């Protein structure tokens, strides 16, 4: 049996559910105003609508879905969320005792709090697994390790091949570049992992910040450098990324399939490939961005 990478000491984790799967609920763009007396994009005649419609709806979703983790990916608050601490406490509070994590969007810093202050407050709330990352001016970059359920304390998990770490799968398949195996047929874990009590990492969730200057870069070079240096140096496992501003591919993908649920009320708010290339020429980029916003 192959052994998955062991957990680094002090790393925050979320555990796979008893069913052997990790169940997530993803929440984004609440733009929550704690004293709102009206709602946007609600059909007329649908009845009274206030801020409580948002929190009650989310609470009902979580009650039905019973996720192992709630992932918030930005714009929970904006410039009209007053006071911002109350807005965040109420909206993130719908998670209750469930673990949750949040990265920030481009509007989260528009209140009376700075971006760093918003992220710092988020880390203090009940159930939050959010961490204040090391990238200057872009604090919401961090990762969570997903650990195996039940077998975590034993230090070994009978995981199917499609769940095991990619390095372990290469060892099974005999691919070039497979890790060295010890006498028992297991890949050797890192020394740091050995000091962590034997919890097995079966997947990783990476949260990227979406900064205020997102129109030029959805994810900045500094963020990519952090990812490569920090996350890229860890034992390889299946990884899922969360971020607020969609990449260009989100414009391309829906156009290839007519089967899309509901309608999209807003245009994609990320640069096209032409605009990304124009970022190397700032005057040209400003011209293209001005033209796009005038459409």
C-alpha positions as a printed NumPy array, in Angstrom:
array([[  0.   ,   0.   ,   0.   ],
       [  1.306,   3.441,  -0.882],
       [  1.471,   6.169,   1.71 ],
       [  0.171,   9.67 ,   0.955],
       [  2.148,  12.758,   2.029],
       [  2.009,  13.495,   5.733],
       [  0.804,  16.802,   7.126],
       [  3.169,  19.678,   7.867],
       [  3.229,  20.714,  11.51 ],
       [  0.814,  23.563,  12.259],
       [ -0.901,  23.487,   8.847],
       [ -4.673,  24.102,   8.923],
       [ -6.782,  21.282,   7.59 ],
       [-10.266,  20.127,   6.71 ],
       [-11.194,  16.471,   6.97 ],
       [-12.853,  14.327,   4.345],
       [-16.377,  13.349,   5.413],
       [-17.312,   9.941,   6.744],
       [-18.617,   9.051,   3.264],
       [-15.081,   9.341,   1.926],
       [-15.785,  12.522,  -0.033],
       [-15.213,  16.206,   0.664],
       [-18.483,  18.121,   0.349],
       [-18.184,  21.859,  -0.352],
       [-20.597,  24.773,  -0.608],
       [-19.218,  27.737,  -2.557],
       [-20.514,  31.276,  -1.795],
       [-19.496,  34.416,  -3.652],
       [-20.599,  37.996,  -4.332],
       [-23.09 ,  38.39 ,  -1.513],
       [-22.448,  42.183,  -1.373],
       [-24.169,  41.977,   1.982],
       [-25.679,  45.109,   3.566],
       [-26.884,  44.394,   7.126],
       [-29.631,  47.033,   7.109],
       [-30.848,  46.702,   3.523],
       [-34.616,  46.972,   3.08 ],
       [-34.704,  45.99 ,  -0.598],
       [-33.038,  43.408,  -2.83 ],
       [-31.566,  43.571,  -6.303],
       [-32.524,  41.26 ,  -9.184],
       [-35.675,  40.051,  -7.466],
       [-38.887,  39.754,  -9.561],
       [-41.604,  42.234,  -8.686],
       [-44.419,  40.832,  -6.63 ],
       [-42.157,  38.225,  -5.05 ],
       [-42.886,  39.595,  -1.592],
       [-40.823,  41.512,   0.954],
       [-37.08 ,  41.255,   0.485],
       [-34.405,  42.432,   2.924],
       [-30.893,  41.433,   3.989],
       [-32.423,  38.531,   5.9  ],
       [-33.374,  36.836,   2.628],
       [-29.687,  36.345,   1.927],
       [-28.708,  34.901,   5.295],
       [-31.835,  32.755,   5.587],
       [-31.332,  31.325,   2.102],
       [-27.685,  30.494,   2.748],
       [-28.536,  28.953,   6.106],
       [-31.144,  26.727,   4.441],
       [-28.641,  25.621,   1.786],
       [-26.099,  24.661,   4.427],
       [-28.743,  22.822,   6.433],
       [-29.679,  20.717,   3.411],
       [-26.222,  20.161,   1.958],
       [-24.333,  19.693,   5.25 ],
       [-20.917,  20.502,   3.745],
       [-17.566,  19.646,   5.253],
       [-16.34 ,  23.13 ,   4.306],
       [-17.896,  26.415,   3.152],
       [-15.71 ,  28.335,   0.687],
       [-16.311,  32.096,   0.378],
       [-14.565,  33.695,  -2.591],
       [-14.946,  37.416,  -2.254],
       [-17.179,  40.47 ,  -2.309],
       [-18.995,  39.49 ,   0.851],
       [-18.998,  43.225,   1.607],
       [-18.571,  46.424,  -0.403],
       [-18.633,  50.187,   0.101],
       [-22.274,  50.127,   1.263],
       [-21.771,  47.421,   3.904],
       [-22.007,  49.466,   7.073],
       [-20.733,  48.724,   9.597],
       [-18.458,  46.226,   7.802],
       [-17.707,  44.19 ,  10.927],
       [-21.419,  43.531,  11.47 ],
       [-21.924,  42.647,   7.819],
       [-19.099,  40.123,   7.888],
       [-20.15 ,  38.652,  11.231],
       [-23.699,  38.064,   9.973],
       [-22.857,  36.737,   6.517],
       [-19.945,  34.498,   7.472],
       [-21.879,  33.578,  10.6  ],
       [-24.361,  31.527,   8.571],
       [-21.732,  28.783,   8.554],
       [-22.368,  28.286,  12.265],
       [-20.028,  25.692,  13.739],
       [-18.988,  24.392,  10.312],
       [-15.433,  25.097,   9.158],
       [-15.124,  27.715,   6.438],
       [-12.473,  29.698,   4.619],
       [-12.534,  32.955,   2.678],
       [-10.456,  34.852,   0.172],
       [-11.238,  38.463,  -0.743],
       [-12.663,  39.977,  -3.911],
       [-12.1  ,  43.349,  -5.503],
       [-14.94 ,  45.062,  -3.537],
       [-14.133,  43.834,  -0.025],
       [-11.764,  46.758,   0.615],
       [-14.286,  49.502,  -0.252],
       [-15.647,  49.924,   3.266],
       [-14.037,  51.854,   6.117],
       [-11.575,  48.988,   6.614],
       [ -8.419,  48.388,   4.639],
       [ -7.881,  45.106,   2.835],
       [ -5.53 ,  43.886,   5.545],
       [ -8.015,  44.882,   8.264],
       [-10.836,  43.021,   6.519],
       [ -8.772,  39.854,   6.233],
       [ -7.549,  40.179,   9.812],
       [-11.154,  40.421,  11.052],
       [-12.197,  37.405,   8.983],
       [ -9.546,  35.288,  10.683],
       [-11.061,  36.017,  14.121],
       [-14.566,  34.767,  13.346],
       [-15.916,  31.457,  14.593],
       [-15.09 ,  28.507,  12.366],
       [-12.716,  30.458,  10.128],
       [ -9.761,  28.566,   8.673],
       [ -8.685,  31.681,   6.791],
       [ -5.063,  32.76 ,   7.101],
       [ -3.354,  36.084,   6.541],
       [ -0.942,  35.257,   3.74 ],
       [  2.568,  36.631,   3.164],
       [  2.041,  38.501,  -0.136],
       [  2.32 ,  42.239,   0.539],
       [ -0.845,  44.141,  -0.448],
       [ -2.632,  40.895,  -1.239],
       [ -3.261,  39.181,   2.104],
       [ -5.764,  36.478,   1.21 ],
       [ -3.425,  33.858,  -0.252],
       [ -3.252,  30.614,   1.712],
       [ -3.964,  26.926,   1.436],
       [ -5.771,  24.203,   3.367],
       [ -4.749,  20.572,   3.36 ],
       [ -7.502,  17.979,   3.043],
       [ -6.821,  15.006,   5.294],
       [ -8.229,  11.512,   5.181],
       [-11.138,  10.689,   7.45 ],
       [-10.895,   8.002,  10.11 ],
       [ -7.437,   6.766,   9.151],
       [ -5.763,  10.122,   9.816],
       [ -4.728,   9.245,  13.341],
       [ -3.383,   5.87 ,  12.241],
       [ -1.018,   7.479,   9.747],
       [ -2.153,   5.406,   6.775],
       [ -5.214,   5.361,   4.539],
       [ -6.47 ,   2.751,   2.102],
       [ -7.152,   5.263,  -0.654],
       [ -8.146,   4.282,  -4.184],
       [ -5.629,   5.191,  -6.892],
       [ -7.681,   8.116,  -8.183],
       [ -7.589,   9.76 ,  -4.745],
       [ -3.969,   9.09 ,  -3.868],
       [ -1.266,  11.656,  -4.478],
       [ -0.12 ,  12.048,  -8.116],
       [  3.415,  10.948,  -7.172],
       [  1.961,   7.805,  -5.64 ],
       [ -0.111,   7.137,  -8.772],
       [  3.019,   7.446, -10.924],
       [  4.683,   4.85 ,  -8.72 ],
       [  1.73 ,   2.492,  -9.249],
       [  1.703,   3.063, -13.001],
       [  5.472,   2.871, -13.331],
       [  5.731,   6.311, -14.908],
       [  9.059,   8.034, -15.315],
       [  9.838,  10.319, -12.386],
       [  8.086,   8.188,  -9.776],
       [  9.395,   8.685,  -6.226],
       [ 11.761,   6.256,  -4.584],
       [  9.971,   3.574,  -2.6  ],
       [ 11.257,   2.077,   0.621],
       [ 11.396,  -1.612,   1.469],
       [  7.702,  -1.684,   2.326],
       [  6.728,  -0.242,  -1.043],
       [  5.89 ,   3.224,   0.352],
       [  7.177,   6.572,  -0.82 ],
       [  9.21 ,   8.361,   1.824],
       [  7.36 ,  11.355,   3.414],
       [  9.14 ,  14.599,   4.248],
       [ 10.737,  14.993,   7.67 ],
       [  8.437,  17.936,   8.388],
       [  5.428,  15.727,   7.727],
       [  6.687,  13.049,  10.073],
       [  6.506,  15.575,  12.924],
       [  2.841,  16.313,  12.374],
       [  1.219,  13.335,  14.051],
       [  0.66 ,  11.189,  10.962],
       [ -2.308,  12.902,   9.317],
       [ -2.444,  12.024,   5.643],
       [ -2.899,  14.765,   3.062],
       [ -5.107,  13.555,   0.211],
       [ -5.854,  16.899,  -1.499],
       [ -5.179,  20.631,  -1.215],
       [ -7.387,  23.744,  -1.482],
       [ -5.617,  26.954,  -2.52 ],
       [ -7.256,  30.362,  -1.997],
       [ -6.082,  33.297,  -4.125],
       [ -6.748,  36.94 ,  -3.329],
       [ -8.384,  39.107,  -6.043],
       [ -6.97 ,  42.572,  -5.532],
       [ -8.408,  46.003,  -6.289],
       [ -6.263,  46.376,  -9.401],
       [ -7.697,  43.16 , -10.848],
       [ -8.335,  44.623, -14.312],
       [ -4.638,  44.28 , -15.104],
       [ -3.94 ,  40.963, -13.406],
       [ -6.523,  38.579, -11.962],
       [ -3.702,  36.848, -10.086],
       [ -0.489,  38.842,  -9.764],
       [  3.08 ,  37.767, -10.404],
       [  3.758,  38.014,  -6.661],
       [  0.882,  35.624,  -5.955],
       [  2.149,  33.174,  -8.555],
       [  5.621,  33.38 ,  -7.04 ],
       [  4.114,  32.578,  -3.617],
       [  2.241,  29.615,  -5.097],
       [  5.28 ,  28.203,  -6.847],
       [  7.589,  28.705,  -3.881],
       [  5.232,  27.595,  -1.103],
       [  2.564,  25.282,  -2.458],
       [  4.68 ,  24.08 ,  -5.349],
       [  7.33 ,  22.833,  -2.953],
       [  4.891,  20.612,  -1.027],
       [  4.233,  16.938,  -1.798],
       [  2.014,  16.73 ,  -4.866],
       [ -1.68 ,  15.966,  -4.321],
       [ -4.857,  16.818,  -6.301],
       [ -5.347,  20.561,  -5.889],
       [ -8.354,  22.862,  -6.321],
       [ -8.014,  26.657,  -6.565],
       [-10.531,  29.284,  -5.418],
       [-10.42 ,  32.89 ,  -6.651],
       [-12.857,  35.725,  -7.265],
       [-12.151,  37.266, -10.67 ],
       [-12.81 ,  34.724, -13.449],
       [-10.103,  33.971, -15.962],
       [-10.526,  34.488, -19.693],
       [-11.361,  30.803, -20.11 ],
       [-14.674,  31.377, -18.318],
       [-15.767,  33.426, -21.316],
       [-14.696,  30.753, -23.774],
       [-16.074,  27.681, -22.004],
       [-19.807,  28.64 , -21.959],
       [-19.71 ,  29.47 , -25.658],
       [-18.774,  25.877, -26.44 ],
       [-21.825,  24.387, -24.727],
       [-25.494,  25.444, -24.981],
       [-26.352,  23.69 , -21.711],
       [-25.903,  26.491, -19.167],
       [-28.029,  26.747, -16.036],
       [-29.811,  30.086, -15.656],
       [-28.696,  33.38 , -17.153],
       [-25.598,  35.453, -16.615],
       [-26.656,  38.925, -15.483],
       [-23.197,  40.496, -15.673],
       [-20.455,  40.374, -18.298],
       [-17.146,  38.711, -17.561],
       [-15.02 ,  41.225, -15.684],
       [-11.584,  39.927, -16.545],
       [ -9.317,  40.978, -19.409],
       [ -9.369,  39.209, -22.749],
       [ -6.181,  37.647, -24.058],
       [ -5.68 ,  40.752, -26.202],
       [ -5.996,  42.972, -23.133],
       [ -3.633,  40.794, -21.145],
       [ -1.055,  41.085, -23.891],
       [ -1.647,  44.852, -24.015],
       [ -0.782,  45.099, -20.327],
       [  2.813,  45.131, -21.476],
       [  2.003,  48.428, -23.192],
       [  0.204,  50.556, -20.562],
       [ -1.159,  53.287, -22.928],
       [ -2.572,  50.57 , -25.197],
       [ -4.106,  48.788, -22.207],
       [ -5.789,  51.989, -20.985],
       [ -7.234,  52.51 , -24.452],
       [ -8.658,  48.983, -24.616],
       [-10.013,  49.096, -21.073],
       [-11.724,  52.451, -21.659],
       [-13.306,  51.095, -24.83 ],
       [-14.516,  47.938, -23.095],
       [-16.134,  49.825, -20.214],
       [-17.958,  52.151, -22.619],
       [-19.772,  49.27 , -24.327]])
